[in-house]
Amino acid sequence: MILRKSVKETFYIISKEPLILITGIFSSLIISLLLLIFSFELVELNFQNLFSKILNSLPTIFISIALNTFLTSLIIRLTYEKKTGKMKIRRCIKKVLKQYFNAFFGFICYALICSIGFLAFIIPGIILMTKLFFYQTIIITEEKGIFYSFKKSWKITKVHWKRVLLLVLIYIIVWIFLRLIILKFFTFLFYLYFLISLLFIPFYFVFITLAFLKMRVV
């Protein structure tokens, strides 16, 4: 029920606030271009050359993550303030910049923790990814630190485990699907991939923000 209501409200908010959609499209462009470059450059490389290529690409990856963290955080803040009926763009940007350090290094911590979990036979990675899923939303909406956001996300998922797991699985499945399109069907389905990716990120981050706000008060 919570997720169903959030889907309907997501469409409504995006239709009423084009800035959220535009911000999401910029975020999608960054991810799309990064995936596109790596999909073509890395797919034919052996492990040694692959490792070398990744090391050489670290500055590009870092800049992409930094920009994308800001843009996705801005989507979360815009959605939060739109939901509360007091959205002001300048204030949203200031709030995001104020919490940017926590959001960026929160992502680094989240990625490292989940990566360790995935190395331990995948299932622990999915569990950790689910338990800490709302860290960025908490940092941006409640203006709290990394440790607090991890702790609160863990607490929320005790009550809403299945719902949050579904959100995580949707995210994983969509990106696996997009990756397969790039690798296997680029010639025929590139425009489909590009369209899906452009719409997915703004929709998804508005959706998880609204879902979080509902789960937080239930």
GROMACS elastic network, one bead per residue, 0.5 to 0.9 nm:
[ bonds ]
;  ai    aj funct       b0    kb
    1     4     6  0.50856   500
    1     5     6  0.61404   500
    1     6     6  0.85051   500
    2     5     6  0.53395   500
    2     6     6  0.61793   500
    2     7     6  0.87988   500
    2   163     6  0.85009   500
    2   211     6  0.66334   500
    2   214     6  0.67915   500
    2   215     6  0.76071   500
    3     7     6  0.62190   500
    3     8     6  0.88554   500
    3   163     6  0.74405   500
    3   167     6  0.89879   500
    3   207     6  0.82846   500
    3   208     6  0.88523   500
    3   210     6  0.87732   500
    3   211     6  0.62185   500
    3   214     6  0.89758   500
    4     7     6  0.52432   500
    4     8     6  0.66373   500
    4     9     6  0.88004   500
    5     8     6  0.53199   500
    5     9     6  0.62083   500
    5    10     6  0.85496   500
    5   210     6  0.89922   500
    5   211     6  0.84551   500
    6     9     6  0.50498   500
    6    10     6  0.59178   500
    6    11     6  0.87523   500
    6   206     6  0.87701   500
    6   207     6  0.59386   500
    6   208     6  0.80251   500
    6   209     6  0.88345   500
    6   210     6  0.57541   500
    6   211     6  0.56820   500
    6   214     6  0.83077   500
    7    10     6  0.50784   500
    7    11     6  0.65750   500
    7    12     6  0.88300   500
    7   203     6  0.87036   500
    7   207     6  0.62449   500
    7   210     6  0.86410   500
    7   211     6  0.86668   500
    8    11     6  0.54809   500
    8    12     6  0.65021   500
    8    13     6  0.89297   500
    9    13     6  0.61350   500
    9    14     6  0.85801   500
    9   207     6  0.80055   500
    9   210     6  0.78234   500
   10    13     6  0.52503   500
   10    14     6  0.61410   500
   10    15     6  0.84918   500
   10   203     6  0.66548   500
   10   204     6  0.85437   500
   10   206     6  0.59808   500
   10   207     6  0.55096   500
   10   210     6  0.74794   500
   11    14     6  0.53227   500
   11    15     6  0.61074   500
   11    16     6  0.86389   500
   11   203     6  0.76021   500
   11   206     6  0.89907   500
   11   207     6  0.88040   500
   12    15     6  0.52262   500
   12    16     6  0.62322   500
   12    17     6  0.86456   500
   13    16     6  0.50907   500
   13    17     6  0.59275   500
   13    18     6  0.86930   500
   13    20     6  0.84270   500
   13    79     6  0.76110   500
   13    82     6  0.77004   500
   13    83     6  0.82351   500
   13   206     6  0.81367   500
   14    17     6  0.52143   500
   14    18     6  0.62013   500
   14    19     6  0.83295   500
   14    20     6  0.63909   500
   14    21     6  0.60380   500
   14    79     6  0.88988   500
   14   202     6  0.80753   500
   14   203     6  0.75527   500
   14   206     6  0.80016   500
   15    18     6  0.65047   500
   15    21     6  0.83195   500
   17    20     6  0.58622   500
   17    21     6  0.72393   500
   17    79     6  0.89916   500
   17    82     6  0.83638   500
   18    21     6  0.50858   500
   18    22     6  0.61506   500
   18    23     6  0.85876   500
   19    22     6  0.50222   500
   19    23     6  0.60420   500
   19    24     6  0.84801   500
   19    75     6  0.87534   500
   19    78     6  0.85757   500
   20    23     6  0.51904   500
   20    24     6  0.61823   500
   20    25     6  0.86605   500
   20    74     6  0.82158   500
   20    75     6  0.57156   500
   20    76     6  0.88939   500
   20    78     6  0.67754   500
   20    79     6  0.74618   500
   20   202     6  0.67946   500
   20   206     6  0.82636   500
   21    24     6  0.50669   500
   21    25     6  0.61633   500
   21    26     6  0.87951   500
   21    75     6  0.83498   500
   21   199     6  0.80129   500
   21   201     6  0.88871   500
   21   202     6  0.55538   500
   21   203     6  0.78353   500
   22    25     6  0.50325   500
   22    26     6  0.63878   500
   22    27     6  0.87086   500
   22   202     6  0.80429   500
   23    26     6  0.52961   500
   23    27     6  0.63946   500
   23    28     6  0.87175   500
   23    71     6  0.61972   500
   23    72     6  0.78013   500
   23    74     6  0.76244   500
   23    75     6  0.66508   500
   23   202     6  0.73201   500
   24    27     6  0.50033   500
   24    28     6  0.60886   500
   24    29     6  0.85938   500
   24    71     6  0.70368   500
   24    72     6  0.69853   500
   24    75     6  0.68163   500
   24   198     6  0.73318   500
   24   199     6  0.76568   500
   24   200     6  0.83532   500
   24   201     6  0.56700   500
   24   203     6  0.78544   500
   24   205     6  0.82559   500
   25    29     6  0.61026   500
   25    30     6  0.87411   500
   25   197     6  0.83879   500
   25   198     6  0.51414   500
   25   199     6  0.69193   500
   25   200     6  0.87856   500
   25   201     6  0.72888   500
   25   202     6  0.66660   500
   26    29     6  0.50638   500
   26    30     6  0.64957   500
   26    31     6  0.89173   500
   26    68     6  0.84543   500
   26    71     6  0.76174   500
   26   198     6  0.81327   500
   27    30     6  0.53398   500
   27    31     6  0.65451   500
   27    32     6  0.86247   500
   27    67     6  0.77922   500
   27    68     6  0.54505   500
   27    69     6  0.85796   500
   27    70     6  0.88778   500
   27    71     6  0.58820   500
   27    72     6  0.68281   500
   27   198     6  0.82167   500
   27   201     6  0.72370   500
   27   202     6  0.81260   500
   28    31     6  0.51965   500
   28    32     6  0.58316   500
   28    33     6  0.84438   500
   28    68     6  0.84030   500
   28   194     6  0.88017   500
   28   197     6  0.59648   500
   28   198     6  0.50873   500
   28   199     6  0.78385   500
   28   200     6  0.78292   500
   28   201     6  0.60325   500
   28   202     6  0.79788   500
   29    32     6  0.50069   500
   29    33     6  0.60015   500
   29    34     6  0.84289   500
   29   194     6  0.85630   500
   29   197     6  0.80524   500
   29   198     6  0.68264   500
   30    33     6  0.54212   500
   30    34     6  0.62052   500
   30    35     6  0.86711   500
   30    64     6  0.64099   500
   30    65     6  0.87877   500
   30    67     6  0.80953   500
   30    68     6  0.70159   500
   31    34     6  0.50983   500
   31    35     6  0.60633   500
   31    36     6  0.83994   500
   31    64     6  0.74504   500
   31    65     6  0.86868   500
   31    68     6  0.77731   500
   31   197     6  0.84599   500
   32    35     6  0.52278   500
   32    36     6  0.59570   500
   32    37     6  0.85950   500
   32   193     6  0.88827   500
   32   194     6  0.71799   500
   32   197     6  0.69214   500
   32   198     6  0.81839   500
   33    37     6  0.61112   500
   33    38     6  0.85781   500
   34    37     6  0.53223   500
   34    38     6  0.62466   500
   34    39     6  0.84582   500
   34    60     6  0.84365   500
   34    61     6  0.77343   500
   34    64     6  0.76675   500
   35    38     6  0.52170   500
   35    39     6  0.57703   500
   35    40     6  0.85814   500
   35   179     6  0.77222   500
   35   182     6  0.83659   500
   36    39     6  0.52238   500
   36    40     6  0.64682   500
   36    41     6  0.85996   500
   36   179     6  0.88186   500
   36   182     6  0.70115   500
   37    40     6  0.56677   500
   37    41     6  0.60994   500
   37    42     6  0.83277   500
   38    41     6  0.50707   500
   38    42     6  0.54574   500
   38    43     6  0.76938   500
   38    54     6  0.89224   500
   39    42     6  0.57329   500
   39    43     6  0.58316   500
   39   179     6  0.77996   500
   39   182     6  0.68332   500
   39   183     6  0.64728   500
   40    43     6  0.58961   500
   40    44     6  0.78749   500
   40   182     6  0.82982   500
   40   183     6  0.75740   500
   41    44     6  0.71318   500
   41    45     6  0.76312   500
   41    50     6  0.89867   500
   41    53     6  0.85977   500
   42    45     6  0.53927   500
   42    46     6  0.84864   500
   42    49     6  0.85967   500
   42    50     6  0.61711   500
   42    53     6  0.76793   500
   42    54     6  0.86033   500
   43    46     6  0.85549   500
   43    50     6  0.85679   500
   43   183     6  0.79706   500
   44    50     6  0.87624   500
   45    48     6  0.79670   500
   45    49     6  0.58107   500
   45    50     6  0.54774   500
   45    53     6  0.89112   500
   46    49     6  0.54991   500
   46    50     6  0.58223   500
   46    51     6  0.85807   500
   47    51     6  0.60662   500
   47    52     6  0.85716   500
   48    51     6  0.53076   500
   48    52     6  0.63478   500
   48    53     6  0.86731   500
   49    52     6  0.50236   500
   49    53     6  0.60163   500
   49    54     6  0.85846   500
   50    53     6  0.50966   500
   50    54     6  0.62148   500
   50    55     6  0.86847   500
   51    54     6  0.52126   500
   51    55     6  0.63052   500
   51    56     6  0.87280   500
   52    55     6  0.51702   500
   52    56     6  0.62493   500
   52    57     6  0.86297   500
   53    56     6  0.51159   500
   53    57     6  0.61450   500
   53    58     6  0.87787   500
   54    57     6  0.50020   500
   54    58     6  0.62596   500
   54    61     6  0.88241   500
   55    58     6  0.53262   500
   55    59     6  0.85556   500
   56    59     6  0.74664   500
   56    60     6  0.86289   500
   57    60     6  0.53897   500
   57    61     6  0.62304   500
   57    62     6  0.86520   500
   58    62     6  0.59258   500
   58    63     6  0.85563   500
   59    62     6  0.50447   500
   59    63     6  0.61810   500
   59    64     6  0.85340   500
   60    63     6  0.52680   500
   60    64     6  0.61157   500
   60    65     6  0.86135   500
   61    64     6  0.51129   500
   61    65     6  0.61444   500
   61    66     6  0.85536   500
   62    65     6  0.51987   500
   62    66     6  0.60938   500
   62    67     6  0.86693   500
   63    66     6  0.50206   500
   63    67     6  0.61485   500
   63    68     6  0.84161   500
   64    67     6  0.52923   500
   64    68     6  0.59423   500
   64    69     6  0.84045   500
   65    68     6  0.50646   500
   65    69     6  0.58795   500
   65    70     6  0.86023   500
   65   104     6  0.80608   500
   65   107     6  0.88995   500
   66    69     6  0.52696   500
   66    70     6  0.65489   500
   66    71     6  0.89161   500
   66   104     6  0.67487   500
   67    70     6  0.52934   500
   67    71     6  0.63417   500
   67    72     6  0.87394   500
   68    71     6  0.50389   500
   68    72     6  0.59877   500
   68    73     6  0.82413   500
   69    72     6  0.53812   500
   69    73     6  0.59215   500
   69    74     6  0.84360   500
   69   100     6  0.78977   500
   69   103     6  0.69237   500
   69   104     6  0.61195   500
   69   107     6  0.80227   500
   70    73     6  0.51453   500
   70    74     6  0.60871   500
   70    75     6  0.87542   500
   70    96     6  0.71282   500
   70    97     6  0.77928   500
   70   100     6  0.68568   500
   70   103     6  0.81512   500
   70   104     6  0.80584   500
   71    74     6  0.50143   500
   71    75     6  0.63472   500
   71    76     6  0.87779   500
   72    75     6  0.50255   500
   72    76     6  0.63509   500
   72    77     6  0.87304   500
   72   201     6  0.82232   500
   72   202     6  0.81196   500
   72   205     6  0.69367   500
   73    76     6  0.50717   500
   73    77     6  0.62311   500
   73    78     6  0.85706   500
   73    96     6  0.63525   500
   73   100     6  0.80788   500
   73   103     6  0.75203   500
   73   136     6  0.72539   500
   73   137     6  0.76137   500
   73   139     6  0.89726   500
   73   140     6  0.64846   500
   73   205     6  0.87548   500
   74    77     6  0.50626   500
   74    78     6  0.59403   500
   74    79     6  0.83653   500
   74    92     6  0.68671   500
   74    93     6  0.66982   500
   74    95     6  0.87513   500
   74    96     6  0.61652   500
   74   140     6  0.83708   500
   75    78     6  0.51774   500
   75    79     6  0.60214   500
   75    80     6  0.84780   500
   75   202     6  0.71881   500
   75   205     6  0.66502   500
   75   206     6  0.66939   500
   75   209     6  0.88661   500
   76    79     6  0.52036   500
   76    80     6  0.60845   500
   76    81     6  0.86939   500
   76   136     6  0.85088   500
   76   137     6  0.64323   500
   76   140     6  0.69462   500
   76   141     6  0.73916   500
   76   205     6  0.63750   500
   76   206     6  0.63316   500
   76   208     6  0.85500   500
   76   209     6  0.59887   500
   76   210     6  0.89672   500
   77    81     6  0.61524   500
   77    82     6  0.83949   500
   77    87     6  0.87678   500
   77    92     6  0.59681   500
   77    93     6  0.82800   500
   77    95     6  0.78245   500
   77    96     6  0.71336   500
   77   137     6  0.82819   500
   77   140     6  0.62050   500
   77   141     6  0.62021   500
   77   209     6  0.86695   500
   78    81     6  0.52874   500
   78    82     6  0.59354   500
   78    83     6  0.84390   500
   78    87     6  0.65445   500
   78    88     6  0.80714   500
   78    89     6  0.73543   500
   78    92     6  0.62671   500
   78    93     6  0.87940   500
   78   206     6  0.87756   500
   79    82     6  0.50028   500
   79    83     6  0.59894   500
   79    84     6  0.85917   500
   79    87     6  0.82784   500
   79   205     6  0.86653   500
   79   206     6  0.60099   500
   79   209     6  0.70015   500
   79   210     6  0.76734   500
   80    83     6  0.51477   500
   80    84     6  0.63291   500
   80    85     6  0.86768   500
   80    87     6  0.80611   500
   80   140     6  0.89579   500
   80   141     6  0.66022   500
   80   206     6  0.85994   500
   80   209     6  0.70087   500
   80   210     6  0.76368   500
   80   213     6  0.83218   500
   81    84     6  0.50051   500
   81    85     6  0.60313   500
   81    86     6  0.53996   500
   81    88     6  0.76085   500
   81    92     6  0.78468   500
   81   141     6  0.86879   500
   82    85     6  0.50282   500
   82    86     6  0.61846   500
   82    87     6  0.50175   500
   82    88     6  0.86030   500
   83    86     6  0.79134   500
   83    87     6  0.81992   500
   83   210     6  0.80562   500
   84    87     6  0.76082   500
   87    91     6  0.79651   500
   87    92     6  0.74100   500
   88    91     6  0.54380   500
   88    92     6  0.61811   500
   88    93     6  0.88306   500
   89    92     6  0.50309   500
   89    93     6  0.62928   500
   89    94     6  0.87039   500
   90    93     6  0.52584   500
   90    94     6  0.63309   500
   90    95     6  0.87316   500
   91    94     6  0.50415   500
   91    95     6  0.61160   500
   91    96     6  0.85852   500
   92    95     6  0.51434   500
   92    96     6  0.61889   500
   92    97     6  0.86218   500
   93    96     6  0.51403   500
   93    97     6  0.61271   500
   93    98     6  0.85266   500
   94    97     6  0.51379   500
   94    98     6  0.60766   500
   94    99     6  0.87145   500
   95    98     6  0.50744   500
   95    99     6  0.63825   500
   95   100     6  0.84510   500
   95   140     6  0.75200   500
   95   141     6  0.89504   500
   95   143     6  0.79796   500
   96    99     6  0.52106   500
   96   100     6  0.56923   500
   96   103     6  0.85999   500
   96   140     6  0.65065   500
   96   143     6  0.88869   500
   97   101     6  0.79352   500
   98   101     6  0.75736   500
   98   102     6  0.87638   500
   98   143     6  0.84782   500
   99   102     6  0.54791   500
   99   103     6  0.62177   500
   99   104     6  0.87049   500
   99   139     6  0.69418   500
   99   140     6  0.64859   500
   99   143     6  0.65104   500
   99   144     6  0.79270   500
   99   145     6  0.82269   500
  100   104     6  0.59430   500
  100   105     6  0.84435   500
  100   139     6  0.89969   500
  100   140     6  0.84383   500
  101   104     6  0.53039   500
  101   105     6  0.60791   500
  101   106     6  0.79971   500
  102   105     6  0.54338   500
  102   106     6  0.54638   500
  102   107     6  0.83386   500
  102   136     6  0.84707   500
  102   139     6  0.69918   500
  102   140     6  0.88647   500
  102   144     6  0.80979   500
  102   145     6  0.59567   500
  102   146     6  0.57950   500
  103   107     6  0.61969   500
  103   108     6  0.88219   500
  103   135     6  0.82616   500
  103   136     6  0.58440   500
  103   137     6  0.89334   500
  103   139     6  0.64934   500
  103   140     6  0.74453   500
  103   145     6  0.85024   500
  103   146     6  0.75706   500
  104   107     6  0.52175   500
  104   108     6  0.65642   500
  104   109     6  0.88802   500
  104   136     6  0.88158   500
  105   109     6  0.61226   500
  105   110     6  0.83508   500
  105   146     6  0.78864   500
  106   109     6  0.51382   500
  106   110     6  0.59592   500
  106   111     6  0.84692   500
  106   135     6  0.73006   500
  106   136     6  0.71519   500
  106   139     6  0.86395   500
  106   145     6  0.84768   500
  106   146     6  0.55244   500
  106   147     6  0.85534   500
  106   149     6  0.86958   500
  106   150     6  0.87296   500
  107   111     6  0.59280   500
  107   112     6  0.84712   500
  107   135     6  0.83833   500
  107   136     6  0.75652   500
  108   111     6  0.51765   500
  108   112     6  0.61638   500
  108   113     6  0.85933   500
  109   112     6  0.51781   500
  109   113     6  0.60548   500
  109   114     6  0.84900   500
  109   146     6  0.86539   500
  110   113     6  0.52413   500
  110   114     6  0.60637   500
  110   115     6  0.84014   500
  110   128     6  0.86929   500
  110   129     6  0.76424   500
  110   132     6  0.73505   500
  110   133     6  0.85114   500
  110   135     6  0.82565   500
  110   150     6  0.87474   500
  111   114     6  0.52463   500
  111   115     6  0.59057   500
  111   116     6  0.86008   500
  111   129     6  0.85235   500
  112   115     6  0.50390   500
  112   116     6  0.62230   500
  112   117     6  0.86039   500
  113   116     6  0.53278   500
  113   117     6  0.63583   500
  113   118     6  0.88307   500
  113   125     6  0.78705   500
  113   128     6  0.73224   500
  113   129     6  0.82086   500
  114   118     6  0.61411   500
  114   119     6  0.86081   500
  114   124     6  0.79928   500
  114   126     6  0.73748   500
  114   127     6  0.84944   500
  114   128     6  0.58258   500
  114   129     6  0.56335   500
  115   118     6  0.50457   500
  115   119     6  0.62029   500
  115   120     6  0.87025   500
  115   122     6  0.88924   500
  115   125     6  0.65081   500
  116   119     6  0.51411   500
  116   120     6  0.65142   500
  116   124     6  0.84681   500
  116   125     6  0.69318   500
  117   120     6  0.51385   500
  117   121     6  0.74253   500
  117   122     6  0.64015   500
  117   123     6  0.73308   500
  117   126     6  0.74008   500
  117   127     6  0.80451   500
  117   128     6  0.67900   500
  117   129     6  0.84759   500
  118   121     6  0.58108   500
  118   123     6  0.66587   500
  118   124     6  0.61743   500
  118   126     6  0.70769   500
  118   128     6  0.89862   500
  119   122     6  0.61475   500
  119   124     6  0.84454   500
  119   125     6  0.74462   500
  120   123     6  0.74994   500
  120   124     6  0.64121   500
  120   125     6  0.72946   500
  121   124     6  0.69276   500
  121   125     6  0.78596   500
  122   125     6  0.51636   500
  122   126     6  0.64765   500
  122   127     6  0.88571   500
  123   126     6  0.51866   500
  123   127     6  0.62940   500
  123   128     6  0.87139   500
  124   127     6  0.50106   500
  124   128     6  0.61139   500
  124   129     6  0.84303   500
  125   128     6  0.51783   500
  125   129     6  0.59329   500
  125   130     6  0.84554   500
  126   129     6  0.50050   500
  126   130     6  0.60773   500
  126   131     6  0.85867   500
  126   165     6  0.81807   500
  126   168     6  0.79254   500
  126   169     6  0.85067   500
  127   130     6  0.51580   500
  127   131     6  0.61078   500
  127   132     6  0.86743   500
  127   165     6  0.80477   500
  128   131     6  0.50511   500
  128   132     6  0.60839   500
  128   133     6  0.80380   500
  128   154     6  0.89893   500
  129   132     6  0.55961   500
  129   133     6  0.56450   500
  129   165     6  0.86110   500
  129   168     6  0.73081   500
  130   134     6  0.83695   500
  130   153     6  0.88091   500
  130   154     6  0.84388   500
  130   157     6  0.75514   500
  130   161     6  0.77455   500
  130   164     6  0.61737   500
  130   165     6  0.55203   500
  130   166     6  0.88601   500
  130   167     6  0.83029   500
  130   168     6  0.61718   500
  130   169     6  0.89536   500
  131   134     6  0.80328   500
  131   150     6  0.80905   500
  131   153     6  0.62263   500
  131   155     6  0.81093   500
  131   156     6  0.81785   500
  131   157     6  0.57789   500
  131   158     6  0.81690   500
  131   161     6  0.78044   500
  131   164     6  0.80238   500
  131   165     6  0.83861   500
  132   135     6  0.57907   500
  132   149     6  0.80105   500
  132   150     6  0.54068   500
  132   151     6  0.78622   500
  132   152     6  0.83810   500
  132   153     6  0.52324   500
  132   154     6  0.57089   500
  132   157     6  0.82627   500
  133   136     6  0.78136   500
  133   137     6  0.86269   500
  133   150     6  0.82308   500
  133   153     6  0.65255   500
  133   154     6  0.82639   500
  133   157     6  0.86701   500
  133   164     6  0.75387   500
  133   165     6  0.89326   500
  133   167     6  0.89034   500
  133   168     6  0.76119   500
  134   137     6  0.52587   500
  134   138     6  0.61184   500
  134   139     6  0.86201   500
  134   149     6  0.74073   500
  134   150     6  0.77076   500
  134   152     6  0.82892   500
  134   153     6  0.52875   500
  134   154     6  0.85331   500
  134   156     6  0.86629   500
  134   164     6  0.88499   500
  134   208     6  0.80864   500
  134   209     6  0.84665   500
  134   212     6  0.72099   500
  135   138     6  0.52866   500
  135   139     6  0.62125   500
  135   140     6  0.87788   500
  135   146     6  0.72175   500
  135   147     6  0.88669   500
  135   148     6  0.84696   500
  135   150     6  0.54176   500
  135   151     6  0.85297   500
  135   152     6  0.78834   500
  135   153     6  0.59938   500
  136   139     6  0.50689   500
  136   140     6  0.61905   500
  136   141     6  0.84924   500
  136   146     6  0.84767   500
  136   149     6  0.73781   500
  136   150     6  0.89931   500
  137   140     6  0.53354   500
  137   141     6  0.59127   500
  137   142     6  0.79998   500
  137   149     6  0.83015   500
  137   205     6  0.89181   500
  137   208     6  0.80642   500
  137   209     6  0.62863   500
  137   212     6  0.75785   500
  138   141     6  0.53216   500
  138   142     6  0.53688   500
  138   143     6  0.70221   500
  138   144     6  0.68821   500
  138   145     6  0.87218   500
  138   146     6  0.89677   500
  138   148     6  0.85031   500
  138   149     6  0.54920   500
  138   150     6  0.85926   500
  138   152     6  0.78697   500
  138   153     6  0.76907   500
  138   212     6  0.84999   500
  139   142     6  0.57073   500
  139   145     6  0.61664   500
  139   146     6  0.69628   500
  139   148     6  0.83147   500
  139   149     6  0.59653   500
  140   143     6  0.52156   500
  140   144     6  0.74410   500
  141   144     6  0.82269   500
  141   209     6  0.87591   500
  142   149     6  0.88368   500
  144   147     6  0.84783   500
  144   148     6  0.63678   500
  144   149     6  0.65617   500
  145   148     6  0.54355   500
  145   149     6  0.61846   500
  145   150     6  0.87877   500
  146   149     6  0.51382   500
  146   150     6  0.62452   500
  146   151     6  0.86117   500
  147   150     6  0.52285   500
  147   151     6  0.61545   500
  147   152     6  0.86261   500
  148   151     6  0.50691   500
  148   152     6  0.60598   500
  148   153     6  0.84623   500
  149   152     6  0.52002   500
  149   153     6  0.59817   500
  149   154     6  0.84604   500
  150   153     6  0.51927   500
  150   154     6  0.61220   500
  150   155     6  0.86496   500
  151   154     6  0.51847   500
  151   155     6  0.63337   500
  151   156     6  0.88611   500
  152   156     6  0.61942   500
  152   157     6  0.86874   500
  153   156     6  0.51276   500
  153   157     6  0.62996   500
  153   158     6  0.88549   500
  154   157     6  0.53886   500
  154   158     6  0.66766   500
  155   158     6  0.53931   500
  155   159     6  0.74421   500
  156   159     6  0.57108   500
  156   160     6  0.62501   500
  156   161     6  0.78873   500
  156   212     6  0.87373   500
  156   215     6  0.71487   500
  156   216     6  0.68503   500
  157   162     6  0.81048   500
  157   163     6  0.83316   500
  157   164     6  0.66713   500
  157   165     6  0.86415   500
  157   215     6  0.89998   500
  158   161     6  0.56555   500
  159   162     6  0.86412   500
  159   215     6  0.84960   500
  160   163     6  0.54462   500
  160   164     6  0.62084   500
  160   165     6  0.85313   500
  160   215     6  0.71934   500
  161   164     6  0.53911   500
  161   165     6  0.59985   500
  161   166     6  0.85869   500
  162   165     6  0.50584   500
  162   166     6  0.61630   500
  162   167     6  0.87759   500
  163   166     6  0.51596   500
  163   167     6  0.65192   500
  163   168     6  0.89140   500
  164   168     6  0.63263   500
  164   169     6  0.86605   500
  165   168     6  0.50697   500
  165   169     6  0.61355   500
  165   170     6  0.85709   500
  166   169     6  0.50844   500
  166   170     6  0.60926   500
  166   171     6  0.86035   500
  167   170     6  0.51994   500
  167   171     6  0.63246   500
  167   172     6  0.87961   500
  167   208     6  0.77484   500
  168   171     6  0.51381   500
  168   172     6  0.62653   500
  168   173     6  0.86260   500
  169   172     6  0.50573   500
  169   173     6  0.59444   500
  169   174     6  0.84264   500
  170   173     6  0.52052   500
  170   174     6  0.60463   500
  170   175     6  0.86167   500
  171   174     6  0.54003   500
  171   175     6  0.63656   500
  171   176     6  0.86824   500
  171   204     6  0.82954   500
  172   175     6  0.53978   500
  172   176     6  0.61374   500
  172   177     6  0.85694   500
  173   176     6  0.51294   500
  173   177     6  0.60668   500
  173   178     6  0.86197   500
  174   177     6  0.50649   500
  174   178     6  0.62094   500
  174   179     6  0.86003   500
  174   197     6  0.89251   500
  174   200     6  0.85891   500
  175   179     6  0.60110   500
  175   180     6  0.85335   500
  175   197     6  0.86492   500
  176   179     6  0.50310   500
  176   180     6  0.61994   500
  176   181     6  0.86766   500
  177   180     6  0.51756   500
  177   181     6  0.63375   500
  177   182     6  0.88704   500
  177   193     6  0.88326   500
  178   181     6  0.50843   500
  178   182     6  0.64498   500
  178   183     6  0.88327   500
  178   193     6  0.59476   500
  178   194     6  0.86962   500
  178   196     6  0.81245   500
  178   197     6  0.76216   500
  179   182     6  0.52090   500
  179   183     6  0.63032   500
  179   184     6  0.85393   500
  179   193     6  0.87322   500
  180   183     6  0.51173   500
  180   184     6  0.56971   500
  180   185     6  0.73685   500
  180   186     6  0.87820   500
  181   184     6  0.54910   500
  181   186     6  0.58855   500
  181   188     6  0.89397   500
  181   189     6  0.66034   500
  181   190     6  0.71597   500
  181   192     6  0.86435   500
  181   193     6  0.65198   500
  182   185     6  0.60011   500
  182   187     6  0.85911   500
  182   189     6  0.80252   500
  182   190     6  0.68599   500
  182   193     6  0.74696   500
  183   186     6  0.63556   500
  184   187     6  0.85251   500
  185   188     6  0.56146   500
  185   189     6  0.56850   500
  185   190     6  0.72976   500
  186   189     6  0.54053   500
  186   191     6  0.86117   500
  186   193     6  0.84271   500
  187   190     6  0.62184   500
  188   191     6  0.79771   500
  188   192     6  0.86305   500
  189   192     6  0.51493   500
  189   193     6  0.62450   500
  189   194     6  0.86391   500
  190   193     6  0.50840   500
  190   194     6  0.61174   500
  190   195     6  0.86088   500
  191   195     6  0.60583   500
  191   196     6  0.85299   500
  192   195     6  0.51946   500
  192   196     6  0.61410   500
  192   197     6  0.85726   500
  193   196     6  0.52530   500
  193   197     6  0.61307   500
  193   198     6  0.85789   500
  194   197     6  0.52490   500
  194   198     6  0.61321   500
  194   199     6  0.87550   500
  195   198     6  0.51950   500
  195   199     6  0.63702   500
  195   200     6  0.84765   500
  196   199     6  0.53753   500
  196   200     6  0.57937   500
  196   201     6  0.88973   500
  197   200     6  0.50453   500
  197   201     6  0.66293   500
  198   201     6  0.65139   500
  198   202     6  0.76195   500
  199   202     6  0.60187   500
  199   203     6  0.62563   500
  199   204     6  0.85084   500
  200   203     6  0.53059   500
  200   204     6  0.57822   500
  200   205     6  0.85431   500
  201   204     6  0.50425   500
  201   205     6  0.60720   500
  201   206     6  0.84261   500
  202   205     6  0.55777   500
  202   206     6  0.62100   500
  202   207     6  0.84172   500
  203   206     6  0.54107   500
  203   207     6  0.59524   500
  203   208     6  0.87263   500
  204   208     6  0.61389   500
  204   209     6  0.85300   500
  205   208     6  0.52430   500
  205   209     6  0.61102   500
  205   210     6  0.86008   500
  206   209     6  0.52213   500
  206   210     6  0.62752   500
  206   211     6  0.86024   500
  207   210     6  0.52900   500
  207   211     6  0.60910   500
  207   212     6  0.85509   500
  208   212     6  0.59098   500
  208   213     6  0.85360   500
  209   212     6  0.51133   500
  209   213     6  0.63004   500
  209   214     6  0.87821   500
  210   213     6  0.51501   500
  210   214     6  0.63758   500
  210   215     6  0.86950   500
  211   214     6  0.52111   500
  211   215     6  0.61433   500
  211   216     6  0.84723   500
  212   215     6  0.50562   500
  212   216     6  0.58248   500
  212   217     6  0.87441   500
  213   216     6  0.51665   500
  213   217     6  0.66990   500
  213   218     6  0.89053   500
  214   217     6  0.56953   500
  214   218     6  0.63633   500
  215   218     6  0.52034   500
